[in-house]
């Protein structure tokens, strides 16, 4: 094959893998395993960069439209952030590409995979193929993670046909026997369709209406009700009083997203509320870079933006149950999930406020990722999103 045709084929294949794997369907995630194949077939560092960029940009294709909607700006700002978001993934895979063949290239690919899974590069580590472990090895836990990591390494070597055949067989078996992540008894995730107004209307009337609406959707058997990110807006004594009053005479618990003002900015949190009061049970480890987490503000002596708690509070303890909380962006990257699952939680809670992603696959990707991780470790999953 002519060099220019070969390059075009590899780049188109990478784009196709990113587009199809990250379309919001959990069973499509194994298509991301095509990336190490085409990356390892690159004949130069330049081609490796093109392949990496094509894969990541296709996987995160909803960003330009979503960013423009979030900021109420034109598409150009979204395009700039889209390209910026790809920089870490492309840089790592370009830097670690090597002309050496066989196992040297496999080791380089594994090293790149580790780097884009953990900070600092992992802060922008979307679309990681390791997420597909939940589809290929459901219930295997850490052993399944190790098995797929080994498979990814082999896919970057000339022995890839054996790996492709094996992984394809596992994929077919999983697809025919697939069951969704289970919902724990007594738990209910409530999806909302409040659009951009969720969390931005501070009025007492909004909180009263929200409480009445949400509790009206529950049954006597629902003991814990989970609401989306930002559902409560800023957490204040007034909003707490509204929900306490709504829960009066009930043994129900409401877990909802909120924001708490702190020195220099705010924390994106989950609050657990009963008729006796409310308390913060989780502070987000990795808010969305750029739109929420803005560390440069502190460097410039300015305030504002969400704080990142990185490796703090991976588990929320709720009396006799241990919860792994994942707020929005944390569902798209690897390290918050693995940090929480290393503590062996009883269940996973995945919440988000995706009004700005309308018309894109971002919320679908978040849900698919959460389902894959829950299935890999055999954990019940509760989800709640606002659209």
C-alpha positions as CSV (number, residue, x, y, z in Angstrom):
1,X,0.0,0.0,0.0
2,X,1.3,3.5,-0.9
3,X,2.5,5.5,2.2
4,X,-0.1,8.2,1.7
5,X,-2.9,5.7,1.3
6,X,-1.7,3.8,4.3
7,X,-1.7,6.9,6.4
8,X,-5.2,7.8,5.3
9,X,-6.4,4.3,6.0
10,X,-5.0,4.4,9.6
11,X,-6.3,7.9,10.4
12,X,-9.8,7.0,9.0
13,X,-9.8,3.8,11.0
14,X,-8.8,5.7,14.2
15,X,-11.6,8.2,13.6
16,X,-14.1,5.4,13.0
17,X,-13.0,3.6,16.2
18,X,-13.4,6.8,18.3
19,X,-16.7,7.7,16.7
20,X,-18.4,4.3,17.0
21,X,-16.9,3.2,20.4
22,X,-17.9,6.4,22.1
23,X,-21.4,6.7,20.8
24,X,-23.2,6.2,24.1
25,X,-23.9,2.4,23.7
26,X,-22.0,0.4,26.3
27,X,-21.7,-2.7,24.1
28,X,-19.9,-0.6,21.4
29,X,-17.0,0.2,23.8
30,X,-14.8,-2.7,22.6
31,X,-14.5,-0.9,19.2
32,X,-12.0,1.4,21.0
33,X,-9.6,-1.5,21.0
34,X,-8.9,-0.7,17.3
35,X,-6.9,2.3,18.5
36,X,-3.8,0.4,19.8
37,X,-3.9,-1.6,16.5
38,X,-3.8,1.4,14.2
39,X,-1.4,3.3,16.5
40,X,1.1,0.5,16.4
41,X,0.8,0.3,12.6
42,X,2.0,3.9,12.2
43,X,5.3,4.2,10.4
44,X,6.3,7.5,11.9
45,X,5.7,9.7,14.9
46,X,3.8,12.1,12.7
47,X,1.4,9.4,11.6
48,X,1.0,8.3,15.3
49,X,0.1,11.9,16.1
50,X,-2.5,12.0,13.4
51,X,-4.0,8.7,14.5
52,X,-4.1,9.7,18.1
53,X,-5.7,13.1,17.3
54,X,-8.3,11.5,15.0
55,X,-9.3,8.9,17.6
56,X,-9.6,11.4,20.4
57,X,-11.3,14.2,18.4
58,X,-13.9,11.7,17.1
59,X,-14.5,10.3,20.6
60,X,-15.0,13.8,22.1
61,X,-16.9,15.2,19.1
62,X,-19.7,16.5,21.3
63,X,-17.4,19.1,23.0
64,X,-17.6,21.9,20.5
65,X,-21.4,22.1,20.5
66,X,-21.6,21.5,24.2
67,X,-19.1,24.2,25.1
68,X,-20.9,26.7,22.8
69,X,-24.2,25.9,24.5
70,X,-22.7,26.1,28.0
71,X,-21.1,29.5,27.5
72,X,-23.7,30.8,25.1
73,X,-21.0,31.5,22.6
74,X,-20.2,30.7,19.0
75,X,-18.8,27.4,17.9
76,X,-15.2,28.7,17.7
77,X,-14.7,28.7,21.4
78,X,-15.9,25.1,21.5
79,X,-13.6,24.1,18.7
80,X,-10.6,25.7,20.5
81,X,-11.4,23.8,23.8
82,X,-12.0,20.6,21.8
83,X,-8.5,20.8,20.3
84,X,-7.0,21.8,23.7
85,X,-8.7,18.8,25.4
86,X,-7.0,16.4,22.9
87,X,-3.6,17.8,23.6
88,X,-2.7,15.5,26.6
89,X,-3.8,12.3,24.8
90,X,-2.1,13.2,21.5
91,X,1.1,14.4,23.3
92,X,1.6,11.2,25.3
93,X,0.8,8.8,22.5
94,X,3.0,10.7,20.1
95,X,5.9,11.0,22.5
96,X,5.9,7.3,23.4
97,X,5.5,6.0,19.9
98,X,8.6,4.2,18.8
99,X,9.8,2.7,15.4
100,X,11.0,-0.4,17.4
101,X,8.7,-3.3,16.8
102,X,7.1,-6.1,18.7
103,X,7.2,-5.9,22.5
104,X,9.0,-2.6,22.8
105,X,6.1,-0.9,21.1
106,X,3.7,-2.9,23.3
107,X,5.4,-1.7,26.4
108,X,5.4,1.9,25.1
109,X,1.6,1.6,24.5
110,X,1.0,0.3,28.0
111,X,3.1,3.1,29.4
112,X,1.0,5.7,27.4
113,X,-2.2,4.0,28.6
114,X,-1.1,4.4,32.3
115,X,0.0,8.0,31.8
116,X,-3.4,9.1,30.3
117,X,-5.2,7.2,33.1
118,X,-3.7,9.2,36.0
119,X,-3.0,12.9,36.7
120,X,-1.7,15.1,35.3
121,X,-2.3,13.7,31.8
122,X,-5.3,11.7,33.1
123,X,-7.1,15.0,33.9
124,X,-7.9,15.0,30.2
125,X,-7.9,11.2,29.8
126,X,-11.2,10.7,27.9
127,X,-12.0,7.7,25.7
128,X,-9.6,5.3,27.4
129,X,-9.9,1.8,25.8
130,X,-9.5,0.2,29.2
131,X,-13.1,1.2,29.9
132,X,-14.2,-1.7,27.6
133,X,-13.0,-4.2,30.3
134,X,-16.5,-4.0,31.7
135,X,-18.0,-5.4,28.5
136,X,-15.4,-8.0,27.8
137,X,-14.8,-9.2,31.4
138,X,-18.0,-8.5,33.4
139,X,-17.6,-9.5,37.0
140,X,-13.9,-10.1,36.7
141,X,-12.9,-7.0,38.7
142,X,-9.2,-6.3,38.9
143,X,-8.4,-9.5,37.1
144,X,-10.5,-8.3,34.1
145,X,-8.6,-5.0,34.1
146,X,-5.3,-6.9,34.0
147,X,-6.6,-9.2,31.3
148,X,-7.6,-6.3,29.0
149,X,-4.4,-4.4,29.7
150,X,-2.5,-7.5,28.5
151,X,-4.8,-7.7,25.5
152,X,-4.1,-4.1,24.6
153,X,-0.4,-4.7,24.8
154,X,-0.7,-7.7,22.4
155,X,-2.8,-5.7,20.0
156,X,0.2,-3.4,19.6
157,X,2.4,-6.3,18.4
158,X,2.5,-8.5,15.3
159,X,0.7,-11.1,17.4
160,X,-2.5,-9.0,17.2
161,X,-4.5,-11.5,15.1
162,X,-4.6,-13.9,18.1
163,X,-5.7,-11.1,20.4
164,X,-8.3,-9.8,18.0
165,X,-9.8,-13.3,17.7
166,X,-9.9,-13.9,21.4
167,X,-11.3,-10.5,22.3
168,X,-13.8,-10.7,19.5
169,X,-15.0,-14.0,20.9
170,X,-15.4,-12.5,24.4
171,X,-17.2,-9.6,22.9
172,X,-19.7,-11.8,21.1
173,X,-20.2,-13.9,24.2
174,X,-20.8,-10.8,26.4
175,X,-23.2,-9.2,23.9
176,X,-25.4,-12.4,23.8
177,X,-25.5,-12.7,27.6
178,X,-25.4,-9.0,28.6
179,X,-27.4,-7.8,31.5
180,X,-27.5,-4.2,32.7
181,X,-26.0,-3.1,36.0
182,X,-28.4,-3.9,38.8
183,X,-30.2,-1.3,40.8
184,X,-29.9,-1.8,44.6
185,X,-33.2,-2.5,46.4
186,X,-34.7,0.6,47.9
187,X,-32.7,3.0,45.8
188,X,-34.1,5.2,43.0
189,X,-32.4,7.5,40.6
190,X,-34.6,10.4,39.3
191,X,-33.9,12.0,36.0
192,X,-34.9,15.6,35.5
193,X,-35.6,17.7,32.4
194,X,-35.1,21.2,33.8
195,X,-32.5,22.3,31.3
196,X,-30.2,25.2,32.1
197,X,-32.4,26.4,34.9
198,X,-31.5,23.5,37.3
199,X,-29.4,24.9,40.1
200,X,-29.7,28.4,38.8
201,X,-33.1,29.4,40.2
202,X,-32.4,30.1,43.9
203,X,-36.1,30.9,44.7
204,X,-37.9,29.1,47.5
205,X,-40.7,28.3,45.1
206,X,-38.3,26.3,42.8
207,X,-37.1,24.2,45.8
208,X,-40.6,23.6,47.0
209,X,-41.8,22.5,43.5
210,X,-38.7,20.3,43.0
211,X,-39.2,18.5,46.3
212,X,-42.9,18.0,45.6
213,X,-42.2,16.7,42.1
214,X,-39.4,14.4,43.1
215,X,-41.1,12.8,46.1
216,X,-44.3,12.4,44.0
217,X,-42.3,10.2,41.6
218,X,-41.3,7.8,44.4
219,X,-43.0,4.8,45.9
220,X,-43.1,3.7,49.6
221,X,-40.4,1.2,48.8
222,X,-37.9,3.8,47.6
223,X,-35.8,4.6,50.7
224,X,-32.9,6.5,49.0
225,X,-33.7,8.9,46.2
226,X,-30.8,10.2,44.1
227,X,-31.0,13.5,42.2
228,X,-28.7,15.0,39.6
229,X,-25.7,17.2,39.9
230,X,-26.6,20.8,40.8
231,X,-30.2,19.9,41.7
232,X,-30.2,22.0,44.9
233,X,-28.2,24.9,43.5
234,X,-26.2,26.5,46.3
235,X,-26.6,24.6,49.6
236,X,-28.0,26.9,52.2
237,X,-30.0,26.6,55.5
238,X,-33.1,27.6,53.5
239,X,-32.8,24.9,50.9
240,X,-32.1,22.4,53.7
241,X,-35.2,23.5,55.6
242,X,-37.3,23.0,52.5
243,X,-36.2,19.4,52.0
244,X,-36.4,18.6,55.7
245,X,-40.0,19.8,55.8
246,X,-40.8,17.8,52.6
247,X,-39.3,14.6,54.2
248,X,-41.1,15.1,57.6
249,X,-42.6,11.9,58.8
250,X,-40.6,9.9,56.3
251,X,-37.6,7.7,56.7
252,X,-36.4,8.5,53.2
253,X,-33.0,9.9,52.3
254,X,-32.4,12.3,49.4
255,X,-29.0,12.5,47.9
256,X,-28.6,15.4,45.6
257,X,-26.0,17.6,43.9
258,X,-25.3,21.1,45.2
259,X,-22.6,23.7,45.3
260,X,-21.0,25.1,48.5
261,X,-19.3,28.4,48.6
262,X,-15.7,28.3,50.0
263,X,-12.8,30.7,50.1
264,X,-11.7,31.4,46.6
265,X,-14.5,29.5,44.8
266,X,-16.9,26.7,45.4
267,X,-17.1,22.9,45.9
268,X,-19.3,20.7,43.7
269,X,-20.8,18.3,46.2
270,X,-23.4,15.6,47.0
271,X,-25.6,16.2,50.0
272,X,-27.6,13.6,51.9
273,X,-30.8,14.9,53.5
274,X,-33.2,13.4,55.9
275,X,-36.0,14.8,58.0
276,X,-33.4,15.5,60.7
277,X,-31.1,17.6,58.5
278,X,-28.6,17.4,55.7
279,X,-24.8,16.9,55.4
280,X,-22.2,16.9,52.7
281,X,-21.1,13.4,51.9
282,X,-18.9,14.0,48.9
283,X,-16.8,16.8,47.3
284,X,-16.0,16.3,43.7
285,X,-12.5,15.3,43.0
286,X,-12.3,16.3,39.3
287,X,-14.6,19.1,38.1
288,X,-14.7,19.8,34.4
289,X,-11.4,21.5,33.4
290,X,-11.9,24.9,32.0
291,X,-15.6,25.5,32.6
292,X,-15.5,24.6,36.3
293,X,-12.0,23.9,37.5
294,X,-9.9,27.0,36.7
295,X,-6.7,26.7,38.7
296,X,-5.2,29.7,36.9
297,X,-7.5,32.0,38.8
298,X,-5.6,31.3,42.0
299,X,-2.3,31.8,40.3
300,X,-3.5,35.2,39.2
301,X,-4.8,36.1,42.6
302,X,-8.4,35.9,41.4
303,X,-11.3,33.9,43.0
304,X,-13.9,31.7,41.4
305,X,-14.2,28.3,39.9
306,X,-14.7,24.8,41.5
307,X,-12.0,23.3,43.6
308,X,-10.6,19.9,42.7
309,X,-10.2,17.5,45.6
310,X,-8.2,15.0,43.5
311,X,-7.6,12.0,45.7
312,X,-9.8,13.0,48.6
313,X,-13.0,11.2,49.7
314,X,-13.2,8.4,47.2
315,X,-15.9,6.8,49.3
316,X,-19.0,8.2,51.0
317,X,-20.0,6.3,54.1
318,X,-23.7,6.3,54.8
319,X,-24.3,4.5,58.0
320,X,-24.1,0.8,56.9
321,X,-23.3,1.3,53.2
322,X,-20.3,2.5,51.3
323,X,-20.9,4.5,48.2
324,X,-18.6,5.3,45.3
325,X,-19.8,8.7,44.0
326,X,-19.0,9.9,40.5
327,X,-20.1,13.4,39.5
328,X,-20.3,14.2,35.7
329,X,-16.8,14.5,34.3
330,X,-15.5,11.9,36.7
331,X,-17.4,9.3,34.7
332,X,-15.4,10.0,31.6
333,X,-11.9,9.5,33.0
334,X,-10.2,6.5,34.7
335,X,-8.5,7.4,37.9
336,X,-11.5,8.6,40.1
337,X,-13.3,5.4,39.2
338,X,-10.4,3.1,40.1
339,X,-9.6,5.0,43.2
340,X,-13.2,4.5,44.5
341,X,-13.4,0.9,43.4
342,X,-10.1,0.1,45.2
343,X,-12.1,0.8,48.4
344,X,-14.6,-2.0,47.6
345,X,-17.8,0.1,47.8
346,X,-21.2,-1.4,48.0
347,X,-22.6,0.5,45.0
348,X,-21.8,3.3,42.5
349,X,-23.7,6.6,42.2
350,X,-23.3,8.4,38.9
351,X,-24.9,11.8,38.6
352,X,-24.7,14.7,36.1
353,X,-26.2,17.9,34.8
354,X,-26.1,17.5,31.0
355,X,-28.4,20.2,29.8
356,X,-25.6,21.7,27.8
357,X,-24.9,18.4,26.0
358,X,-28.3,18.3,24.2
359,X,-27.9,17.0,20.7
360,X,-24.6,15.2,21.5
361,X,-23.6,11.8,22.8
362,X,-21.9,13.0,26.0
363,X,-24.5,12.0,28.6
364,X,-24.8,8.6,26.8
365,X,-21.0,8.2,27.0
366,X,-21.0,9.0,30.7
367,X,-23.8,6.5,31.3
368,X,-22.1,3.8,29.2
369,X,-18.8,4.3,31.0
370,X,-20.5,4.1,34.5
371,X,-22.3,0.9,33.4
372,X,-19.1,-0.7,32.1
373,X,-17.3,0.0,35.4
374,X,-20.2,-1.2,37.5
375,X,-20.4,-4.5,35.4
376,X,-16.7,-5.0,35.6
377,X,-16.7,-5.0,39.4
378,X,-20.2,-6.4,39.8
379,X,-21.5,-3.4,41.6
380,X,-25.0,-2.0,41.7
381,X,-25.4,1.3,39.9
382,X,-27.7,4.3,40.5
383,X,-27.8,7.1,37.9
384,X,-29.5,10.5,37.8
385,X,-29.1,13.1,35.1
386,X,-30.7,16.4,34.2
387,X,-31.2,17.2,30.5
